[in-house]
Amino acid sequence: PGLDPAHRLRVLAGGYGLGRADRAALPRVIEQATAVCRAFVERRVARGDAAYTAAYERSGPAVWDRHQEWLADHRPALTAALLAD
């Protein structure tokens, strides 16, 4: 499996002992956590925090957009892997 994201997420969920319901919810929880992180960074940038502003200027919102799009696009495959017996 190597770097297969679905396999890695399944291993992570197993390591935490997540049950079926929690596994089914995990991809959306990751999407929600990503949105919260993005909002946090954007608030820091808006306040003029130099470190966050410098990092944000290097990568910009496009990195967040790509990450969130990837998560949404792969949600069905991630969920299927998490629920596979």
C-alpha positions as CSV (number, residue, x, y, z in Angstrom):
1,P,0.0,0.0,0.0
2,G,2.9,2.4,0.5
3,L,1.6,6.0,0.5
4,D,-2.0,5.1,-0.4
5,P,-4.0,7.7,1.5
6,A,-7.0,5.5,2.0
7,H,-4.9,2.7,3.5
8,R,-3.0,5.1,5.7
9,L,-6.3,6.6,7.0
10,R,-7.6,3.1,7.7
11,V,-4.4,2.3,9.7
12,L,-4.8,5.6,11.6
13,A,-8.5,4.8,12.4
14,G,-7.5,1.3,13.5
15,G,-4.7,2.6,15.7
16,Y,-7.2,4.8,17.5
17,G,-9.7,2.0,17.8
18,L,-12.5,3.8,16.0
19,G,-15.7,1.9,15.6
20,R,-17.8,1.8,12.4
21,A,-19.8,5.0,13.0
22,D,-16.6,7.0,13.9
23,R,-14.9,5.6,10.8
24,A,-17.8,6.6,8.6
25,A,-17.7,10.2,10.0
26,L,-13.9,10.6,9.9
27,P,-13.5,12.0,6.3
28,R,-16.0,14.8,7.0
29,V,-14.4,15.4,10.4
30,I,-11.0,15.9,8.6
31,E,-12.7,18.3,6.2
32,Q,-14.2,20.2,9.1
33,A,-10.8,20.4,10.9
34,T,-9.2,21.6,7.7
35,A,-11.8,24.4,7.4
36,V,-11.2,25.4,11.0
37,C,-7.4,25.5,10.5
38,R,-7.8,27.6,7.4
39,A,-10.1,30.0,9.2
40,F,-7.5,30.3,12.1
41,V,-4.7,31.0,9.7
42,E,-6.8,33.6,7.8
43,R,-7.7,35.3,11.1
44,R,-4.0,35.5,12.0
45,V,-3.2,37.0,8.6
46,A,-6.0,39.5,8.9
47,R,-4.6,40.6,12.3
48,G,-1.2,41.2,10.8
49,D,0.7,38.3,12.4
50,A,4.0,38.4,10.6
51,A,4.8,34.7,10.7
52,Y,1.3,33.7,9.4
53,T,1.3,36.4,6.8
54,A,4.7,35.4,5.4
55,A,3.7,31.7,5.2
56,Y,0.3,32.6,3.7
57,E,1.9,34.9,1.1
58,R,4.2,32.0,0.0
59,S,1.4,29.5,-0.5
60,G,-1.8,31.6,-0.5
61,P,-5.4,30.4,-0.4
62,A,-4.8,28.1,-3.4
63,V,-3.1,25.5,-1.2
64,W,-6.1,25.4,1.1
65,D,-8.4,25.3,-1.9
66,R,-6.6,22.3,-3.4
67,H,-6.4,20.5,-0.1
68,Q,-10.2,21.0,0.6
69,E,-11.0,20.0,-3.0
70,W,-8.9,16.8,-2.7
71,L,-10.6,15.8,0.6
72,A,-14.1,16.3,-0.9
73,D,-13.2,14.5,-4.1
74,H,-11.8,11.5,-2.3
75,R,-14.3,11.3,0.5
76,P,-16.2,8.4,-1.1
77,A,-13.0,6.3,-1.5
78,L,-11.7,7.2,1.9
79,T,-15.1,6.3,3.5
80,A,-15.2,3.0,1.6
81,A,-11.7,2.1,2.7
82,L,-12.5,2.9,6.3
83,L,-15.6,0.8,6.2
84,A,-14.2,-2.2,4.3
85,D,-14.0,-5.4,6.3
